[in-house]
Amino acid sequence: MQVSVRFAGALARNKTLDEATTRDELYTRAGGVSFGTARLLGYQAAYSQPLYRFADYNAGVYTS
């Protein structure tokens, strides 16, 4: 999942990681999954059950 460095940096500040370490972690498979999952779970959905959250996220914010 594509995650911006700015988003990863903001999330990593909560983990007290410096920028260089955040960039190194972001471009690994584990880091991409970790930061990508955090972004996906933070996606605001307009329905009570998050069943289609992944599909809506991939399609775009204004598709639902």
C-alpha positions as CSV (number, residue, x, y, z in Angstrom):
1,M,0.0,0.0,0.0
2,Q,1.3,3.4,-0.8
3,V,1.9,5.7,2.1
4,S,3.4,9.1,2.1
5,V,6.6,9.8,4.0
6,R,4.8,12.7,5.7
7,F,2.1,10.3,7.1
8,A,4.7,7.7,8.1
9,G,6.7,10.5,9.9
10,A,3.7,11.7,11.8
11,L,2.9,8.2,12.9
12,A,6.5,7.4,13.7
13,R,6.7,10.5,16.0
14,N,4.3,8.7,18.2
15,K,6.9,5.8,18.3
16,T,9.8,8.2,18.8
17,L,11.7,7.3,15.6
18,D,13.9,9.8,13.8
19,E,13.2,10.7,10.1
20,A,16.0,8.5,8.7
21,T,14.9,5.4,10.6
22,T,11.3,6.1,9.5
23,R,12.3,6.3,5.8
24,D,14.3,3.1,6.1
25,E,11.5,1.3,7.8
26,L,8.9,2.6,5.3
27,Y,10.6,1.1,2.3
28,T,10.6,-2.4,3.7
29,R,7.8,-4.9,3.3
30,A,7.1,-5.0,7.0
31,G,7.2,-1.2,7.3
32,G,4.9,-0.8,4.3
33,V,2.4,-3.2,5.8
34,S,2.6,-1.6,9.2
35,F,2.2,2.0,8.0
36,G,-0.3,0.9,5.3
37,T,-2.5,-0.9,7.8
38,A,-2.5,2.1,10.1
39,R,-3.6,4.3,7.2
40,L,-6.3,1.9,6.2
41,L,-7.7,1.5,9.7
42,G,-7.7,5.3,10.1
43,Y,-9.8,5.7,6.9
44,Q,-13.2,7.2,7.8
45,A,-16.1,5.2,6.5
46,A,-19.7,6.5,6.3
47,Y,-21.2,3.2,7.4
48,S,-21.3,1.3,10.8
49,Q,-19.6,-1.9,9.7
50,P,-16.2,-1.7,8.0
51,L,-16.8,-4.6,5.6
52,Y,-16.1,-2.7,2.4
53,R,-13.5,-0.3,3.9
54,F,-10.6,-1.7,1.8
55,A,-12.5,-1.6,-1.4
56,D,-13.7,2.0,-0.7
57,Y,-10.2,3.1,0.2
58,N,-8.7,1.7,-3.0
59,A,-11.5,3.2,-5.2
60,G,-11.2,6.6,-3.6
61,V,-12.8,8.8,-1.0
62,Y,-15.6,10.1,-3.1
63,T,-16.9,6.9,-4.6
64,S,-19.2,5.7,-1.8
